[in-house]
Structure formats: C-alpha cells, structure tokens
Amino acid sequence: MGNRTYLIAPVEPLDVDGVRTVQVGTALFAIAFVALLPFYGRLEEDGRTWLLWMCLTGVGLGLLGMEYCKRRRLVRAEREHDEP
C-alpha cells in the first residue's frame, strides 16, 4: 500500500550457538523442581505430581540439548578454522 522506504541498520547478526539459552532453560527447570519439592504431599493429593516429572524431564532434555549445542559450536569452530 503506497510507497514505503525501509531503513536497514548496518548491523551484523549475532552469532548465537544456543548454549547459553539451553543452560538458562535447564537451570530454570532445576530451580522449579527444587521449589516444588516441599509441596510434594500437596501435589500428590491433587494428582499433580506430573509437575515434578515435567521439571525433571526439562532438566534431562536440557542436558542433552546442551551437549548437542556444544558439539555444534565445536564443529562450527573447526569449519571456520579450516576455511581459507
């Protein structure tokens, strides 16, 4: 609709490998698990112990994701080193 002029900033994109993002997410799941532990009895009464298992699953998947991202970062660094 009409003529529009877009300005594009001369900024290079961030080189994000995802390691820190996965670390933060994993830490948040671990904190949530520890925070819910004192309420285990109440969670069990209400049939919501799945919240604890969800937190543990988030930690487990986060650890796997962290390993994946670290290996990916290593492979990318090796490729950059090998390129002329």
PyMOL Python script that loads the backbone (N, CA, C, O; Angstrom):
from pymol import cmd

cmd.read_pdbstr("""\
ATOM      1  N   MET A   1       0.835  -1.178   0.000  1.00  0.00           N
ATOM      2  CA  MET A   1       0.000   0.000   0.000  1.00  0.00           C
ATOM      3  C   MET A   1       0.878   1.238   0.000  1.00  0.00           C
ATOM      4  O   MET A   1       1.433   1.632   1.026  1.00  0.00           O
ATOM      5  N   GLY A   2       0.984   1.811  -1.118  1.00  0.00           N
ATOM      6  CA  GLY A   2       1.769   3.018  -1.215  1.00  0.00           C
ATOM      7  C   GLY A   2       3.260   2.729  -1.259  1.00  0.00           C
ATOM      8  O   GLY A   2       3.696   1.589  -1.100  1.00  0.00           O
ATOM      9  N   ASN A   3       4.016   3.765  -1.475  1.00  0.00           N
ATOM     10  CA  ASN A   3       5.473   3.612  -1.486  1.00  0.00           C
ATOM     11  C   ASN A   3       6.008   3.752  -0.078  1.00  0.00           C
ATOM     12  O   ASN A   3       5.723   4.727   0.617  1.00  0.00           O
ATOM     13  N   ARG A   4       6.775   2.780   0.327  1.00  0.00           N
ATOM     14  CA  ARG A   4       7.372   2.835   1.660  1.00  0.00           C
ATOM     15  C   ARG A   4       8.876   2.667   1.534  1.00  0.00           C
ATOM     16  O   ARG A   4       9.373   1.915   0.696  1.00  0.00           O
ATOM     17  N   THR A   5       9.565   3.369   2.368  1.00  0.00           N
ATOM     18  CA  THR A   5      11.015   3.270   2.398  1.00  0.00           C
ATOM     19  C   THR A   5      11.409   2.622   3.713  1.00  0.00           C
ATOM     20  O   THR A   5      11.027   3.082   4.789  1.00  0.00           O
ATOM     21  N   TYR A   6      12.171   1.556   3.609  1.00  0.00           N
ATOM     22  CA  TYR A   6      12.618   0.848   4.800  1.00  0.00           C
ATOM     23  C   TYR A   6      14.103   1.104   5.012  1.00  0.00           C
ATOM     24  O   TYR A   6      14.912   1.010   4.089  1.00  0.00           O
ATOM     25  N   LEU A   7      14.431   1.427   6.238  1.00  0.00           N
ATOM     26  CA  LEU A   7      15.832   1.600   6.598  1.00  0.00           C
ATOM     27  C   LEU A   7      16.336   0.316   7.235  1.00  0.00           C
ATOM     28  O   LEU A   7      15.700  -0.227   8.139  1.00  0.00           O
ATOM     29  N   ILE A   8      17.452  -0.156   6.776  1.00  0.00           N
ATOM     30  CA  ILE A   8      18.045  -1.367   7.329  1.00  0.00           C
ATOM     31  C   ILE A   8      19.340  -0.973   8.024  1.00  0.00           C
ATOM     32  O   ILE A   8      20.241  -0.398   7.413  1.00  0.00           O
ATOM     33  N   ALA A   9      19.416  -1.289   9.293  1.00  0.00           N
ATOM     34  CA  ALA A   9      20.598  -0.941  10.078  1.00  0.00           C
ATOM     35  C   ALA A   9      21.790  -1.789   9.638  1.00  0.00           C
ATOM     36  O   ALA A   9      21.643  -2.989   9.404  1.00  0.00           O
ATOM     37  N   PRO A  10      22.949  -1.185   9.528  1.00  0.00           N
ATOM     38  CA  PRO A  10      24.149  -1.925   9.121  1.00  0.00           C
ATOM     39  C   PRO A  10      24.748  -2.701  10.308  1.00  0.00           C
ATOM     40  O   PRO A  10      25.871  -2.433  10.737  1.00  0.00           O
ATOM     41  N   VAL A  11      23.992  -3.647  10.816  1.00  0.00           N
ATOM     42  CA  VAL A  11      24.417  -4.409  11.991  1.00  0.00           C
ATOM     43  C   VAL A  11      24.569  -5.871  11.590  1.00  0.00           C
ATOM     44  O   VAL A  11      23.692  -6.453  10.951  1.00  0.00           O
ATOM     45  N   GLU A  12      25.680  -6.438  11.973  1.00  0.00           N
ATOM     46  CA  GLU A  12      25.897  -7.856  11.708  1.00  0.00           C
ATOM     47  C   GLU A  12      25.028  -8.697  12.637  1.00  0.00           C
ATOM     48  O   GLU A  12      24.825  -8.315  13.789  1.00  0.00           O
ATOM     49  N   PRO A  13      24.511  -9.826  12.170  1.00  0.00           N
ATOM     50  CA  PRO A  13      23.710 -10.677  13.056  1.00  0.00           C
ATOM     51  C   PRO A  13      24.561 -11.289  14.155  1.00  0.00           C
ATOM     52  O   PRO A  13      25.756 -11.528  13.980  1.00  0.00           O
ATOM     53  N   LEU A  14      23.929 -11.535  15.277  1.00  0.00           N
ATOM     54  CA  LEU A  14      24.642 -12.172  16.376  1.00  0.00           C
ATOM     55  C   LEU A  14      24.954 -13.617  16.032  1.00  0.00           C
ATOM     56  O   LEU A  14      24.146 -14.296  15.398  1.00  0.00           O
ATOM     57  N   ASP A  15      26.096 -14.080  16.436  1.00  0.00           N
ATOM     58  CA  ASP A  15      26.461 -15.471  16.229  1.00  0.00           C
ATOM     59  C   ASP A  15      26.040 -16.242  17.481  1.00  0.00           C
ATOM     60  O   ASP A  15      26.818 -16.397  18.422  1.00  0.00           O
ATOM     61  N   VAL A  16      24.828 -16.708  17.472  1.00  0.00           N
ATOM     62  CA  VAL A  16      24.278 -17.391  18.633  1.00  0.00           C
ATOM     63  C   VAL A  16      24.339 -18.888  18.397  1.00  0.00           C
ATOM     64  O   VAL A  16      23.822 -19.387  17.397  1.00  0.00           O
ATOM     65  N   ASP A  17      24.973 -19.607  19.321  1.00  0.00           N
ATOM     66  CA  ASP A  17      25.067 -21.055  19.170  1.00  0.00           C
ATOM     67  C   ASP A  17      24.077 -21.796  20.056  1.00  0.00           C
ATOM     68  O   ASP A  17      23.960 -23.017  19.953  1.00  0.00           O
ATOM     69  N   GLY A  18      23.371 -21.096  20.915  1.00  0.00           N
ATOM     70  CA  GLY A  18      22.313 -21.701  21.703  1.00  0.00           C
ATOM     71  C   GLY A  18      22.737 -22.287  23.031  1.00  0.00           C
ATOM     72  O   GLY A  18      21.875 -22.718  23.798  1.00  0.00           O
ATOM     73  N   VAL A  19      24.014 -22.325  23.339  1.00  0.00           N
ATOM     74  CA  VAL A  19      24.479 -22.955  24.572  1.00  0.00           C
ATOM     75  C   VAL A  19      23.936 -22.212  25.792  1.00  0.00           C
ATOM     76  O   VAL A  19      23.379 -22.832  26.698  1.00  0.00           O
ATOM     77  N   ARG A  20      24.091 -20.915  25.820  1.00  0.00           N
ATOM     78  CA  ARG A  20      23.640 -20.146  26.983  1.00  0.00           C
ATOM     79  C   ARG A  20      22.121 -20.225  27.144  1.00  0.00           C
ATOM     80  O   ARG A  20      21.616 -20.298  28.264  1.00  0.00           O
ATOM     81  N   THR A  21      21.404 -20.210  26.037  1.00  0.00           N
ATOM     82  CA  THR A  21      19.942 -20.305  26.099  1.00  0.00           C
ATOM     83  C   THR A  21      19.511 -21.622  26.726  1.00  0.00           C
ATOM     84  O   THR A  21      18.624 -21.647  27.578  1.00  0.00           O
ATOM     85  N   VAL A  22      20.137 -22.713  26.307  1.00  0.00           N
ATOM     86  CA  VAL A  22      19.799 -24.026  26.857  1.00  0.00           C
ATOM     87  C   VAL A  22      20.213 -24.108  28.325  1.00  0.00           C
ATOM     88  O   VAL A  22      19.507 -24.716  29.129  1.00  0.00           O
ATOM     89  N   GLN A  23      21.334 -23.514  28.679  1.00  0.00           N
ATOM     90  CA  GLN A  23      21.777 -23.519  30.073  1.00  0.00           C
ATOM     91  C   GLN A  23      20.776 -22.791  30.965  1.00  0.00           C
ATOM     92  O   GLN A  23      20.452 -23.264  32.055  1.00  0.00           O
ATOM     93  N   VAL A  24      20.295 -21.660  30.511  1.00  0.00           N
ATOM     94  CA  VAL A  24      19.325 -20.894  31.304  1.00  0.00           C
ATOM     95  C   VAL A  24      18.028 -21.678  31.456  1.00  0.00           C
ATOM     96  O   VAL A  24      17.469 -21.739  32.551  1.00  0.00           O
ATOM     97  N   GLY A  25      17.545 -22.275  30.378  1.00  0.00           N
ATOM     98  CA  GLY A  25      16.322 -23.062  30.452  1.00  0.00           C
ATOM     99  C   GLY A  25      16.453 -24.253  31.376  1.00  0.00           C
ATOM    100  O   GLY A  25      15.540 -24.551  32.146  1.00  0.00           O
ATOM    101  N   THR A  26      17.587 -24.938  31.305  1.00  0.00           N
ATOM    102  CA  THR A  26      17.835 -26.088  32.171  1.00  0.00           C
ATOM    103  C   THR A  26      17.888 -25.657  33.625  1.00  0.00           C
ATOM    104  O   THR A  26      17.331 -26.325  34.496  1.00  0.00           O
ATOM    105  N   ALA A  27      18.552 -24.546  33.889  1.00  0.00           N
ATOM    106  CA  ALA A  27      18.630 -24.038  35.256  1.00  0.00           C
ATOM    107  C   ALA A  27      17.240 -23.672  35.789  1.00  0.00           C
ATOM    108  O   ALA A  27      16.937 -23.932  36.954  1.00  0.00           O
ATOM    109  N   LEU A  28      16.410 -23.080  34.957  1.00  0.00           N
ATOM    110  CA  LEU A  28      15.057 -22.724  35.396  1.00  0.00           C
ATOM    111  C   LEU A  28      14.232 -23.959  35.729  1.00  0.00           C
ATOM    112  O   LEU A  28      13.489 -23.959  36.710  1.00  0.00           O
ATOM    113  N   PHE A  29      14.352 -25.008  34.929  1.00  0.00           N
ATOM    114  CA  PHE A  29      13.647 -26.248  35.238  1.00  0.00           C
ATOM    115  C   PHE A  29      14.161 -26.857  36.547  1.00  0.00           C
ATOM    116  O   PHE A  29      13.377 -27.368  37.346  1.00  0.00           O
ATOM    117  N   ALA A  30      15.480 -26.801  36.763  1.00  0.00           N
ATOM    118  CA  ALA A  30      16.042 -27.345  38.004  1.00  0.00           C
ATOM    119  C   ALA A  30      15.550 -26.545  39.215  1.00  0.00           C
ATOM    120  O   ALA A  30      15.214 -27.127  40.246  1.00  0.00           O
ATOM    121  N   ILE A  31      15.508 -25.240  39.095  1.00  0.00           N
ATOM    122  CA  ILE A  31      15.016 -24.397  40.188  1.00  0.00           C
ATOM    123  C   ILE A  31      13.545 -24.692  40.465  1.00  0.00           C
ATOM    124  O   ILE A  31      13.126 -24.760  41.620  1.00  0.00           O
ATOM    125  N   ALA A  32      12.766 -24.865  39.402  1.00  0.00           N
ATOM    126  CA  ALA A  32      11.343 -25.184  39.583  1.00  0.00           C
ATOM    127  C   ALA A  32      11.169 -26.522  40.290  1.00  0.00           C
ATOM    128  O   ALA A  32      10.293 -26.667  41.141  1.00  0.00           O
ATOM    129  N   PHE A  33      12.002 -27.500  39.940  1.00  0.00           N
ATOM    130  CA  PHE A  33      11.921 -28.807  40.593  1.00  0.00           C
ATOM    131  C   PHE A  33      12.200 -28.680  42.086  1.00  0.00           C
ATOM    132  O   PHE A  33      11.455 -29.206  42.913  1.00  0.00           O
ATOM    133  N   VAL A  34      13.269 -27.983  42.420  1.00  0.00           N
ATOM    134  CA  VAL A  34      13.632 -27.817  43.835  1.00  0.00           C
ATOM    135  C   VAL A  34      12.559 -27.017  44.566  1.00  0.00           C
ATOM    136  O   VAL A  34      12.257 -27.303  45.724  1.00  0.00           O
ATOM    137  N   ALA A  35      11.984 -26.021  43.902  1.00  0.00           N
ATOM    138  CA  ALA A  35      10.948 -25.209  44.537  1.00  0.00           C
ATOM    139  C   ALA A  35       9.668 -26.009  44.784  1.00  0.00           C
ATOM    140  O   ALA A  35       8.939 -25.724  45.734  1.00  0.00           O
ATOM    141  N   LEU A  36       9.387 -27.004  43.944  1.00  0.00           N
ATOM    142  CA  LEU A  36       8.171 -27.806  44.103  1.00  0.00           C
ATOM    143  C   LEU A  36       8.338 -28.965  45.080  1.00  0.00           C
ATOM    144  O   LEU A  36       7.343 -29.506  45.563  1.00  0.00           O
ATOM    145  N   LEU A  37       9.564 -29.353  45.378  1.00  0.00           N
ATOM    146  CA  LEU A  37       9.782 -30.497  46.275  1.00  0.00           C
ATOM    147  C   LEU A  37       9.110 -30.355  47.642  1.00  0.00           C
ATOM    148  O   LEU A  37       8.529 -31.330  48.119  1.00  0.00           O
ATOM    149  N   PRO A  38       9.158 -29.196  48.290  1.00  0.00           N
ATOM    150  CA  PRO A  38       8.488 -29.092  49.591  1.00  0.00           C
ATOM    151  C   PRO A  38       6.971 -29.293  49.527  1.00  0.00           C
ATOM    152  O   PRO A  38       6.336 -29.579  50.542  1.00  0.00           O
ATOM    153  N   PHE A  39       6.404 -29.145  48.350  1.00  0.00           N
ATOM    154  CA  PHE A  39       4.962 -29.288  48.186  1.00  0.00           C
ATOM    155  C   PHE A  39       4.567 -30.650  47.615  1.00  0.00           C
ATOM    156  O   PHE A  39       3.471 -30.803  47.075  1.00  0.00           O
ATOM    157  N   TYR A  40       5.449 -31.629  47.732  1.00  0.00           N
ATOM    158  CA  TYR A  40       5.182 -32.943  47.143  1.00  0.00           C
ATOM    159  C   TYR A  40       3.879 -33.552  47.671  1.00  0.00           C
ATOM    160  O   TYR A  40       3.094 -34.096  46.895  1.00  0.00           O
ATOM    161  N   GLY A  41       3.649 -33.464  48.970  1.00  0.00           N
ATOM    162  CA  GLY A  41       2.432 -34.027  49.557  1.00  0.00           C
ATOM    163  C   GLY A  41       1.178 -33.420  48.973  1.00  0.00           C
ATOM    164  O   GLY A  41       0.232 -34.127  48.627  1.00  0.00           O
ATOM    165  N   ARG A  42       1.179 -32.120  48.868  1.00  0.00           N
ATOM    166  CA  ARG A  42       0.001 -31.447  48.313  1.00  0.00           C
ATOM    167  C   ARG A  42      -0.169 -31.756  46.832  1.00  0.00           C
ATOM    168  O   ARG A  42      -1.288 -31.936  46.354  1.00  0.00           O
ATOM    169  N   LEU A  43       0.948 -31.815  46.107  1.00  0.00           N
ATOM    170  CA  LEU A  43       0.874 -32.174  44.693  1.00  0.00           C
ATOM    171  C   LEU A  43       0.309 -33.578  44.522  1.00  0.00           C
ATOM    172  O   LEU A  43      -0.471 -33.834  43.604  1.00  0.00           O
ATOM    173  N   GLU A  44       0.708 -34.484  45.411  1.00  0.00           N
ATOM    174  CA  GLU A  44       0.221 -35.859  45.330  1.00  0.00           C
ATOM    175  C   GLU A  44      -1.274 -35.927  45.631  1.00  0.00           C
ATOM    176  O   GLU A  44      -2.013 -36.665  44.980  1.00  0.00           O
ATOM    177  N   GLU A  45      -1.711 -35.153  46.620  1.00  0.00           N
ATOM    178  CA  GLU A  45      -3.144 -35.120  46.956  1.00  0.00           C
ATOM    179  C   GLU A  45      -3.985 -34.611  45.785  1.00  0.00           C
ATOM    180  O   GLU A  45      -5.077 -35.117  45.529  1.00  0.00           O
ATOM    181  N   ASP A  46      -3.470 -33.614  45.084  1.00  0.00           N
ATOM    182  CA  ASP A  46      -4.205 -33.010  43.979  1.00  0.00           C
ATOM    183  C   ASP A  46      -3.995 -33.738  42.649  1.00  0.00           C
ATOM    184  O   ASP A  46      -4.587 -33.370  41.635  1.00  0.00           O
ATOM    185  N   GLY A  47      -3.145 -34.778  42.660  1.00  0.00           N
ATOM    186  CA  GLY A  47      -2.878 -35.512  41.428  1.00  0.00           C
ATOM    187  C   GLY A  47      -2.047 -34.728  40.431  1.00  0.00           C
ATOM    188  O   GLY A  47      -2.214 -34.866  39.219  1.00  0.00           O
ATOM    189  N   ARG A  48      -1.152 -33.906  40.953  1.00  0.00           N
ATOM    190  CA  ARG A  48      -0.334 -33.075  40.077  1.00  0.00           C
ATOM    191  C   ARG A  48       1.169 -33.347  40.235  1.00  0.00           C
ATOM    192  O   ARG A  48       1.990 -32.447  40.059  1.00  0.00           O
ATOM    193  N   THR A  49       1.512 -34.569  40.560  1.00  0.00           N
ATOM    194  CA  THR A  49       2.945 -34.894  40.656  1.00  0.00           C
ATOM    195  C   THR A  49       3.618 -34.852  39.295  1.00  0.00           C
ATOM    196  O   THR A  49       4.845 -34.876  39.204  1.00  0.00           O
ATOM    197  N   TRP A  50       2.820 -34.790  38.239  1.00  0.00           N
ATOM    198  CA  TRP A  50       3.393 -34.680  36.901  1.00  0.00           C
ATOM    199  C   TRP A  50       4.222 -33.405  36.755  1.00  0.00           C
ATOM    200  O   TRP A  50       5.108 -33.337  35.903  1.00  0.00           O
ATOM    201  N   LEU A  51       3.939 -32.396  37.580  1.00  0.00           N
ATOM    202  CA  LEU A  51       4.733 -31.175  37.521  1.00  0.00           C
ATOM    203  C   LEU A  51       6.197 -31.447  37.872  1.00  0.00           C
ATOM    204  O   LEU A  51       7.108 -30.902  37.249  1.00  0.00           O
ATOM    205  N   LEU A  52       6.407 -32.297  38.876  1.00  0.00           N
ATOM    206  CA  LEU A  52       7.782 -32.656  39.237  1.00  0.00           C
ATOM    207  C   LEU A  52       8.463 -33.413  38.101  1.00  0.00           C
ATOM    208  O   LEU A  52       9.616 -33.147  37.763  1.00  0.00           O
ATOM    209  N   TRP A  53       7.723 -34.368  37.515  1.00  0.00           N
ATOM    210  CA  TRP A  53       8.296 -35.147  36.424  1.00  0.00           C
ATOM    211  C   TRP A  53       8.567 -34.275  35.209  1.00  0.00           C
ATOM    212  O   TRP A  53       9.540 -34.497  34.488  1.00  0.00           O
ATOM    213  N   MET A  54       7.716 -33.290  34.978  1.00  0.00           N
ATOM    214  CA  MET A  54       7.941 -32.374  33.873  1.00  0.00           C
ATOM    215  C   MET A  54       9.242 -31.601  34.080  1.00  0.00           C
ATOM    216  O   MET A  54      10.021 -31.420  33.144  1.00  0.00           O
ATOM    217  N   CYS A  55       9.469 -31.145  35.321  1.00  0.00           N
ATOM    218  CA  CYS A  55      10.699 -30.408  35.617  1.00  0.00           C
ATOM    219  C   CYS A  55      11.927 -31.287  35.420  1.00  0.00           C
ATOM    220  O   CYS A  55      12.932 -30.848  34.861  1.00  0.00           O
ATOM    221  N   LEU A  56      11.839 -32.537  35.885  1.00  0.00           N
ATOM    222  CA  LEU A  56      12.973 -33.452  35.695  1.00  0.00           C
ATOM    223  C   LEU A  56      13.212 -33.741  34.217  1.00  0.00           C
ATOM    224  O   LEU A  56      14.357 -33.833  33.774  1.00  0.00           O
ATOM    225  N   THR A  57      12.139 -33.884  33.465  1.00  0.00           N
ATOM    226  CA  THR A  57      12.273 -34.101  32.029  1.00  0.00           C
ATOM    227  C   THR A  57      12.914 -32.888  31.370  1.00  0.00           C
ATOM    228  O   THR A  57      13.758 -33.035  30.487  1.00  0.00           O
ATOM    229  N   GLY A  58      12.520 -31.691  31.792  1.00  0.00           N
ATOM    230  CA  GLY A  58      13.125 -30.475  31.255  1.00  0.00           C
ATOM    231  C   GLY A  58      14.614 -30.402  31.543  1.00  0.00           C
ATOM    232  O   GLY A  58      15.394 -29.968  30.694  1.00  0.00           O
ATOM    233  N   VAL A  59      15.015 -30.826  32.744  1.00  0.00           N
ATOM    234  CA  VAL A  59      16.440 -30.844  33.077  1.00  0.00           C
ATOM    235  C   VAL A  59      17.172 -31.869  32.209  1.00  0.00           C
ATOM    236  O   VAL A  59      18.243 -31.586  31.671  1.00  0.00           O
ATOM    237  N   GLY A  60      16.589 -33.055  32.079  1.00  0.00           N
ATOM    238  CA  GLY A  60      17.229 -34.101  31.271  1.00  0.00           C
ATOM    239  C   GLY A  60      17.369 -33.700  29.817  1.00  0.00           C
ATOM    240  O   GLY A  60      18.437 -33.857  29.225  1.00  0.00           O
ATOM    241  N   LEU A  61      16.292 -33.182  29.237  1.00  0.00           N
ATOM    242  CA  LEU A  61      16.365 -32.735  27.844  1.00  0.00           C
ATOM    243  C   LEU A  61      17.301 -31.542  27.691  1.00  0.00           C
ATOM    244  O   LEU A  61      17.973 -31.394  26.670  1.00  0.00           O
ATOM    245  N   GLY A  62      17.338 -30.699  28.707  1.00  0.00           N
ATOM    246  CA  GLY A  62      18.262 -29.567  28.666  1.00  0.00           C
ATOM    247  C   GLY A  62      19.715 -30.012  28.660  1.00  0.00           C
ATOM    248  O   GLY A  62      20.547 -29.432  27.962  1.00  0.00           O
ATOM    249  N   LEU A  63      20.019 -31.043  29.439  1.00  0.00           N
ATOM    250  CA  LEU A  63      21.396 -31.559  29.450  1.00  0.00           C
ATOM    251  C   LEU A  63      21.763 -32.160  28.087  1.00  0.00           C
ATOM    252  O   LEU A  63      22.877 -31.976  27.596  1.00  0.00           O
ATOM    253  N   LEU A  64      20.815 -32.876  27.491  1.00  0.00           N
ATOM    254  CA  LEU A  64      21.065 -33.407  26.149  1.00  0.00           C
ATOM    255  C   LEU A  64      21.225 -32.274  25.139  1.00  0.00           C
ATOM    256  O   LEU A  64      22.116 -32.313  24.290  1.00  0.00           O
ATOM    257  N   GLY A  65      20.363 -31.271  25.233  1.00  0.00           N
ATOM    258  CA  GLY A  65      20.452 -30.129  24.332  1.00  0.00           C
ATOM    259  C   GLY A  65      21.738 -29.343  24.504  1.00  0.00           C
ATOM    260  O   GLY A  65      22.293 -28.828  23.533  1.00  0.00           O
ATOM    261  N   MET A  66      22.207 -29.250  25.731  1.00  0.00           N
ATOM    262  CA  MET A  66      23.456 -28.547  25.989  1.00  0.00           C
ATOM    263  C   MET A  66      24.624 -29.266  25.310  1.00  0.00           C
ATOM    264  O   MET A  66      25.482 -28.635  24.693  1.00  0.00           O
ATOM    265  N   GLU A  67      24.640 -30.579  25.433  1.00  0.00           N
ATOM    266  CA  GLU A  67      25.699 -31.365  24.782  1.00  0.00           C
ATOM    267  C   GLU A  67      25.627 -31.199  23.266  1.00  0.00           C
ATOM    268  O   GLU A  67      26.653 -31.041  22.604  1.00  0.00           O
ATOM    269  N   TYR A  68      24.420 -31.235  22.724  1.00  0.00           N
ATOM    270  CA  TYR A  68      24.244 -31.053  21.281  1.00  0.00           C
ATOM    271  C   TYR A  68      24.761 -29.681  20.838  1.00  0.00           C
ATOM    272  O   TYR A  68      25.492 -29.581  19.852  1.00  0.00           O
ATOM    273  N   CYS A  69      24.387 -28.640  21.557  1.00  0.00           N
ATOM    274  CA  CYS A  69      24.798 -27.286  21.180  1.00  0.00           C
ATOM    275  C   CYS A  69      26.301 -27.095  21.315  1.00  0.00           C
ATOM    276  O   CYS A  69      26.916 -26.407  20.500  1.00  0.00           O
ATOM    277  N   LYS A  70      26.890 -27.696  22.332  1.00  0.00           N
ATOM    278  CA  LYS A  70      28.345 -27.582  22.499  1.00  0.00           C
ATOM    279  C   LYS A  70      29.081 -28.285  21.359  1.00  0.00           C
ATOM    280  O   LYS A  70      30.071 -27.769  20.840  1.00  0.00           O
ATOM    281  N   ARG A  71      28.591 -29.468  20.975  1.00  0.00           N
ATOM    282  CA  ARG A  71      29.218 -30.168  19.845  1.00  0.00           C
ATOM    283  C   ARG A  71      29.042 -29.381  18.557  1.00  0.00           C
ATOM    284  O   ARG A  71      29.958 -29.307  17.739  1.00  0.00           O
ATOM    285  N   ARG A  72      27.868 -28.795  18.378  1.00  0.00           N
ATOM    286  CA  ARG A  72      27.601 -27.988  17.193  1.00  0.00           C
ATOM    287  C   ARG A  72      28.543 -26.779  17.149  1.00  0.00           C
ATOM    288  O   ARG A  72      29.071 -26.436  16.092  1.00  0.00           O
ATOM    289  N   ARG A  73      28.747 -26.141  18.299  1.00  0.00           N
ATOM    290  CA  ARG A  73      29.656 -24.995  18.368  1.00  0.00           C
ATOM    291  C   ARG A  73      31.075 -25.423  18.003  1.00  0.00           C
ATOM    292  O   ARG A  73      31.780 -24.705  17.295  1.00  0.00           O
ATOM    293  N   LEU A  74      31.497 -26.599  18.489  1.00  0.00           N
ATOM    294  CA  LEU A  74      32.829 -27.111  18.193  1.00  0.00           C
ATOM    295  C   LEU A  74      33.000 -27.386  16.706  1.00  0.00           C
ATOM    296  O   LEU A  74      34.025 -27.035  16.121  1.00  0.00           O
ATOM    297  N   VAL A  75      31.998 -28.014  16.091  1.00  0.00           N
ATOM    298  CA  VAL A  75      32.071 -28.312  14.662  1.00  0.00           C
ATOM    299  C   VAL A  75      32.126 -27.025  13.851  1.00  0.00           C
ATOM    300  O   VAL A  75      32.885 -26.927  12.886  1.00  0.00           O
ATOM    301  N   ARG A  76      31.325 -26.040  14.239  1.00  0.00           N
ATOM    302  CA  ARG A  76      31.345 -24.759  13.525  1.00  0.00           C
ATOM    303  C   ARG A  76      32.697 -24.067  13.665  1.00  0.00           C
ATOM    304  O   ARG A  76      33.184 -23.459  12.712  1.00  0.00           O
ATOM    305  N   ALA A  77      33.302 -24.156  14.841  1.00  0.00           N
ATOM    306  CA  ALA A  77      34.621 -23.542  15.054  1.00  0.00           C
ATOM    307  C   ALA A  77      35.677 -24.249  14.209  1.00  0.00           C
ATOM    308  O   ALA A  77      36.566 -23.602  13.655  1.00  0.00           O
ATOM    309  N   GLU A  78      35.582 -25.566  14.110  1.00  0.00           N
ATOM    310  CA  GLU A  78      36.540 -26.308  13.285  1.00  0.00           C
ATOM    311  C   GLU A  78      36.386 -25.954  11.811  1.00  0.00           C
ATOM    312  O   GLU A  78      37.379 -25.820  11.096  1.00  0.00           O
ATOM    313  N   ARG A  79      35.142 -25.801  11.353  1.00  0.00           N
ATOM    314  CA  ARG A  79      34.902 -25.418   9.961  1.00  0.00           C
ATOM    315  C   ARG A  79      35.470 -24.039   9.672  1.00  0.00           C
ATOM    316  O   ARG A  79      36.073 -23.833   8.619  1.00  0.00           O
ATOM    317  N   GLU A  80      35.290 -23.097  10.578  1.00  0.00           N
ATOM    318  CA  GLU A  80      35.821 -21.755  10.378  1.00  0.00           C
ATOM    319  C   GLU A  80      37.343 -21.757  10.368  1.00  0.00           C
ATOM    320  O   GLU A  80      37.975 -20.989   9.643  1.00  0.00           O
ATOM    321  N   HIS A  81      37.914 -22.624  11.176  1.00  0.00           N
ATOM    322  CA  HIS A  81      39.379 -22.711  11.240  1.00  0.00           C
ATOM    323  C   HIS A  81      39.945 -23.322   9.958  1.00  0.00           C
ATOM    324  O   HIS A  81      41.012 -22.916   9.499  1.00  0.00           O
ATOM    325  N   ASP A  82      39.244 -24.287   9.383  1.00  0.00           N
ATOM    326  CA  ASP A  82      39.722 -24.975   8.188  1.00  0.00           C
ATOM    327  C   ASP A  82      39.538 -24.173   6.908  1.00  0.00           C
ATOM    328  O   ASP A  82      40.262 -24.386   5.935  1.00  0.00           O
ATOM    329  N   GLU A  83      38.577 -23.251   6.897  1.00  0.00           N
ATOM    330  CA  GLU A  83      38.328 -22.450   5.696  1.00  0.00           C
ATOM    331  C   GLU A  83      39.437 -21.433   5.513  1.00  0.00           C
ATOM    332  O   GLU A  83      39.927 -20.839   6.474  1.00  0.00           O
ATOM    333  N   PRO A  84      39.826 -21.245   4.247  1.00  0.00           N
ATOM    334  CA  PRO A  84      40.917 -20.257   3.978  1.00  0.00           C
ATOM    335  C   PRO A  84      40.486 -18.841   4.115  1.00  0.00           C
ATOM    336  O   PRO A  84      41.290 -17.929   3.921  1.00  0.00           O
TER     337      PRO A  84
END
""", "prot")
cmd.dss("prot")
cmd.show_as("cartoon", "prot")
cmd.util.cbc("prot")
cmd.orient("prot")
